[in-house]
């Protein structure tokens, strides 16, 4: 799953019939140019061999933005939980963003049937002439069993209990999909969407230690974006993706949640308890982690 920031080049506009809320003059003027123009896009999430293939934009949000000459301001965008009535629009947007086909059942499971809150979502929305449109979304699943060192960075162990040192029972947030429309890519929406989602997870899953996702190996735009937002590459999984009959590796990117404020961290580090923890970690926990991981590696070999 290549979950990020698909680079979509919007050159023109796509025909659609959702003109009821526009002024008649605007509709008339735009209809004159629509016969000469068609909206096309290219996405960094798609394989390079597909860059030659023109993909028509499916969501009518792009056409509405042009017709109304809407100018985005990051302060006008708000965040809410996705709803059942959002599914059809999300299907269209994900077809623009990602080369993987996410069907209606996937979104129902992610939005409606959330299995006792093990799945979380967040939508970024904006109102254009009092009508709400989705301009970004993120879907995630909580992973708790057999996480393994493939997904959790080794240094995370020193911040958790002894059992978690062996990277077996960590509770982590796995991003299944994330994307924003091209018109919002240059105003910092993707970063804000990530930050708002982090707050949501930390408030509802206090035991969650971090967030991770997969990025297809050729998508350097997405990889740079995640690095900029504090993610680190912890693994490369060979042959993880099969996209359009081609096999690609997947990069695992991870970010540890910072649950305490700077003041709390400072007080903790300067207290006698914080100093004692550092000593125990250096003398006992770190050597045990090294021994355990080495023994596991020998077993796998």
C-alpha positions as CSV (number, residue, x, y, z in Angstrom):
1,X,0.0,0.0,0.0
2,X,1.5,3.3,-1.1
3,X,-0.1,5.8,1.2
4,X,1.0,9.1,0.4
5,X,0.8,12.2,-1.2
6,X,0.1,11.4,-4.7
7,X,1.5,14.0,-7.0
8,X,-1.4,14.8,-9.2
9,X,-1.0,17.4,-12.0
10,X,-4.3,19.1,-12.7
11,X,-4.0,20.6,-16.1
12,X,-7.6,21.0,-17.1
13,X,-11.2,20.2,-16.0
14,X,-13.4,17.1,-16.3
15,X,-17.0,17.1,-17.4
16,X,-19.5,16.5,-14.7
17,X,-23.2,17.3,-14.0
18,X,-22.9,18.7,-10.5
19,X,-23.7,22.3,-11.4
20,X,-26.9,22.9,-9.5
21,X,-25.3,25.1,-6.9
22,X,-23.3,27.2,-9.4
23,X,-24.6,30.4,-10.9
24,X,-26.0,30.0,-14.4
25,X,-23.5,32.4,-15.8
26,X,-20.6,30.4,-14.4
27,X,-22.0,27.2,-15.8
28,X,-22.5,28.7,-19.2
29,X,-19.0,30.2,-19.3
30,X,-17.4,27.0,-18.2
31,X,-19.3,24.9,-20.6
32,X,-17.7,26.8,-23.4
33,X,-14.2,25.9,-22.3
34,X,-15.1,22.3,-21.2
35,X,-15.5,21.2,-24.8
36,X,-11.9,22.1,-25.4
37,X,-10.4,20.8,-22.1
38,X,-10.3,17.6,-20.2
39,X,-8.8,17.1,-16.8
40,X,-5.9,14.6,-16.7
41,X,-3.6,13.6,-13.8
42,X,-0.4,11.8,-13.1
43,X,0.4,10.3,-9.8
44,X,3.7,9.4,-8.2
45,X,2.0,6.5,-6.5
46,X,1.6,4.8,-9.9
47,X,4.4,2.9,-11.5
48,X,6.7,4.9,-13.8
49,X,5.6,2.8,-16.8
50,X,2.1,4.1,-16.3
51,X,3.2,7.8,-16.4
52,X,2.5,7.6,-20.1
53,X,-1.1,6.7,-19.5
54,X,-3.5,9.5,-18.9
55,X,-5.8,9.0,-16.0
56,X,-9.0,11.0,-16.0
57,X,-9.9,12.6,-12.7
58,X,-13.0,11.1,-11.2
59,X,-14.1,13.3,-8.3
60,X,-16.1,16.4,-9.2
61,X,-14.3,18.5,-6.6
62,X,-11.7,19.5,-9.2
63,X,-14.3,20.9,-11.5
64,X,-16.1,22.7,-8.7
65,X,-12.8,24.4,-7.6
66,X,-12.2,25.7,-11.1
67,X,-15.8,26.8,-11.7
68,X,-16.0,28.8,-8.5
69,X,-12.4,30.0,-8.6
70,X,-12.1,28.7,-5.1
71,X,-8.8,29.7,-3.3
72,X,-7.8,27.3,-0.5
73,X,-6.7,28.5,2.9
74,X,-5.5,26.0,5.4
75,X,-7.6,27.7,8.1
76,X,-10.8,27.0,6.1
77,X,-10.2,23.2,6.2
78,X,-11.6,21.3,9.1
79,X,-11.4,17.6,10.2
80,X,-14.1,15.1,11.1
81,X,-14.7,11.4,11.3
82,X,-15.7,9.9,8.0
83,X,-19.3,8.7,7.5
84,X,-21.2,6.2,5.5
85,X,-22.3,8.8,2.9
86,X,-18.6,9.6,2.2
87,X,-17.8,6.2,0.8
88,X,-18.7,6.8,-2.8
89,X,-16.5,10.0,-2.9
90,X,-13.7,8.2,-1.1
91,X,-13.7,5.4,-3.7
92,X,-13.3,8.0,-6.5
93,X,-10.5,9.8,-4.7
94,X,-8.6,6.7,-3.9
95,X,-8.7,5.7,-7.6
96,X,-7.0,9.0,-8.4
97,X,-4.5,8.7,-5.5
98,X,-3.4,5.1,-5.5
99,X,-2.8,2.2,-8.0
100,X,-4.5,-0.3,-5.6
101,X,-8.2,-1.0,-6.0
102,X,-10.0,-0.3,-2.7
103,X,-13.6,-1.5,-3.1
104,X,-16.7,-0.6,-1.2
105,X,-16.2,-3.3,1.4
106,X,-12.8,-1.9,2.4
107,X,-14.3,1.5,3.1
108,X,-17.3,0.0,5.0
109,X,-15.0,-1.9,7.2
110,X,-12.9,1.2,7.8
111,X,-15.8,3.6,8.4
112,X,-18.8,1.7,9.5
113,X,-17.8,-1.7,10.8
114,X,-14.8,-0.6,12.8
115,X,-14.5,-3.7,15.0
116,X,-14.7,-2.1,18.5
117,X,-12.6,0.9,17.5
118,X,-9.6,-1.0,16.2
119,X,-9.9,1.0,13.0
120,X,-9.7,4.8,12.9
121,X,-10.3,7.4,10.2
122,X,-10.2,11.1,9.7
123,X,-11.4,13.3,6.8
124,X,-10.3,16.8,5.8
125,X,-13.2,18.8,4.5
126,X,-13.9,22.3,3.2
127,X,-17.1,24.1,2.3
128,X,-17.5,25.7,-1.1
129,X,-20.7,27.8,-1.3
130,X,-22.1,26.0,1.8
131,X,-21.6,22.5,0.3
132,X,-19.1,20.2,2.0
133,X,-16.4,18.5,0.0
134,X,-13.7,16.0,1.1
135,X,-10.2,17.1,0.2
136,X,-8.2,14.5,2.1
137,X,-8.5,11.4,4.2
138,X,-6.5,8.9,6.3
139,X,-7.5,5.4,7.4
140,X,-5.6,3.3,9.9
141,X,-5.8,0.1,11.9
142,X,-4.4,-0.7,15.3
143,X,-1.8,-3.5,15.3
144,X,-1.1,-5.3,18.5
145,X,0.1,-8.8,17.9
146,X,3.4,-10.1,16.6
147,X,4.6,-6.7,15.4
148,X,8.2,-7.8,15.2
149,X,11.3,-5.8,14.5
150,X,10.3,-5.5,10.9
151,X,8.0,-2.7,11.9
152,X,9.2,-1.3,15.2
153,X,12.5,0.5,15.4
154,X,15.0,-1.1,17.9
155,X,15.4,2.1,19.9
156,X,11.7,2.1,20.7
157,X,12.3,-0.7,23.1
158,X,14.2,1.4,25.6
159,X,11.1,3.5,26.2
160,X,8.7,0.7,27.0
161,X,8.3,-2.1,29.6
162,X,10.6,-5.1,29.6
163,X,8.1,-7.2,27.6
164,X,7.9,-4.6,24.9
165,X,11.7,-4.5,24.7
166,X,11.4,-7.7,22.6
167,X,9.1,-6.0,20.1
168,X,6.3,-8.6,20.5
169,X,3.3,-6.8,22.1
170,X,3.7,-3.2,21.0
171,X,0.4,-1.4,20.1
172,X,1.1,0.5,16.9
173,X,-1.0,2.5,14.5
174,X,-0.8,1.3,10.9
175,X,-1.8,3.8,8.1
176,X,-3.7,1.9,5.5
177,X,-4.3,4.8,3.1
178,X,-3.7,8.6,3.2
179,X,-4.1,11.2,0.5
180,X,-5.1,14.8,-0.3
181,X,-6.3,16.4,-3.5
182,X,-3.6,18.1,-5.7
183,X,-5.1,21.5,-5.1
184,X,-4.2,21.2,-1.4
185,X,-0.7,19.8,-1.7
186,X,1.0,23.2,-1.5
187,X,-0.7,24.6,1.5
188,X,0.5,22.0,4.0
189,X,-2.7,20.0,4.3
190,X,-1.1,16.5,4.3
191,X,1.2,17.5,7.2
192,X,-1.7,19.0,9.1
193,X,-3.8,15.9,8.4
194,X,-1.1,13.7,9.9
195,X,-0.8,15.9,13.0
196,X,-4.5,16.0,13.6
197,X,-4.6,12.2,13.2
198,X,-1.8,11.8,15.7
199,X,-3.7,13.8,18.2
200,X,-6.8,11.6,17.6
201,X,-4.9,8.4,18.2
202,X,-3.1,9.6,21.2
203,X,-6.3,10.7,22.8
204,X,-8.2,7.5,22.2
205,X,-5.3,4.9,22.2
206,X,-2.9,6.1,25.0
207,X,-1.0,2.8,24.9
208,X,-0.1,3.2,21.2
209,X,3.6,3.6,20.9
210,X,3.9,4.8,17.3
211,X,2.7,5.0,13.7
212,X,4.0,3.2,10.6
213,X,3.1,2.5,7.0
214,X,4.4,1.1,3.7
215,X,5.6,3.2,0.8
216,X,6.3,1.6,-2.6
217,X,10.0,1.9,-3.3
218,X,9.8,4.1,-6.4
219,X,7.7,6.8,-4.7
220,X,10.5,9.2,-3.6
221,X,8.0,12.1,-3.2
222,X,6.1,10.2,-0.5
223,X,9.3,9.0,1.2
224,X,10.7,12.6,1.4
225,X,7.4,13.8,2.8
226,X,7.4,11.2,5.6
227,X,11.0,11.9,6.4
228,X,10.1,15.6,6.7
229,X,7.4,14.7,9.1
230,X,9.6,12.7,11.5
231,X,9.3,9.2,10.0
232,X,12.3,6.9,9.8
233,X,12.9,4.0,7.4
234,X,13.2,0.8,9.5
235,X,12.9,-1.9,6.9
236,X,12.5,-2.8,3.3
237,X,10.2,-5.7,2.5
238,X,11.1,-7.4,-0.8
239,X,8.4,-8.1,-3.3
240,X,5.7,-6.5,-1.1
241,X,3.6,-5.0,-3.8
242,X,2.2,-6.4,-7.0
243,X,1.0,-3.4,-9.1
244,X,-0.2,-3.9,-12.7
245,X,1.5,-7.3,-12.9
246,X,4.8,-5.9,-11.7
247,X,6.5,-6.6,-8.3
248,X,7.9,-3.9,-6.2
249,X,9.6,-3.6,-2.8
250,X,7.9,-1.8,0.1
251,X,9.6,0.6,2.5
252,X,8.5,0.5,6.1
253,X,8.5,4.0,7.7
254,X,7.9,4.5,11.4
255,X,7.4,7.4,13.7
256,X,7.4,7.2,17.5
257,X,4.7,9.0,19.3
258,X,5.8,11.8,21.6
259,X,3.2,11.7,24.4
260,X,4.8,14.1,26.8
261,X,5.4,17.8,26.6
262,X,8.9,19.3,26.6
263,X,8.5,20.4,30.2
264,X,7.5,16.9,31.3
265,X,10.5,15.4,29.5
266,X,12.8,18.0,31.1
267,X,11.5,17.3,34.6
268,X,11.7,13.5,34.0
269,X,15.2,13.7,32.8
270,X,16.4,15.9,35.7
271,X,14.7,13.9,38.4
272,X,16.4,11.1,40.4
273,X,13.9,8.6,38.9
274,X,14.9,9.7,35.4
275,X,18.6,9.3,36.1
276,X,18.0,5.9,37.7
277,X,16.1,4.8,34.6
278,X,18.9,5.8,32.4
279,X,21.4,3.7,34.5
280,X,19.1,0.6,34.5
281,X,18.5,1.0,30.7
282,X,22.3,1.3,30.0
283,X,23.4,-1.5,32.3
284,X,20.6,-4.1,32.1
285,X,18.0,-3.5,29.4
286,X,20.2,-2.6,26.4
287,X,22.5,-5.6,26.9
288,X,19.5,-7.9,27.2
289,X,17.9,-6.5,24.1
290,X,21.2,-7.2,22.2
291,X,21.4,-10.8,23.4
292,X,17.8,-11.5,22.7
293,X,17.9,-10.1,19.1
294,X,21.2,-11.9,18.3
295,X,19.7,-15.2,19.5
296,X,16.6,-14.7,17.4
297,X,18.7,-13.9,14.4
298,X,20.6,-17.2,14.8
299,X,17.4,-19.1,15.1
300,X,16.0,-17.6,11.9
301,X,19.2,-18.4,10.1
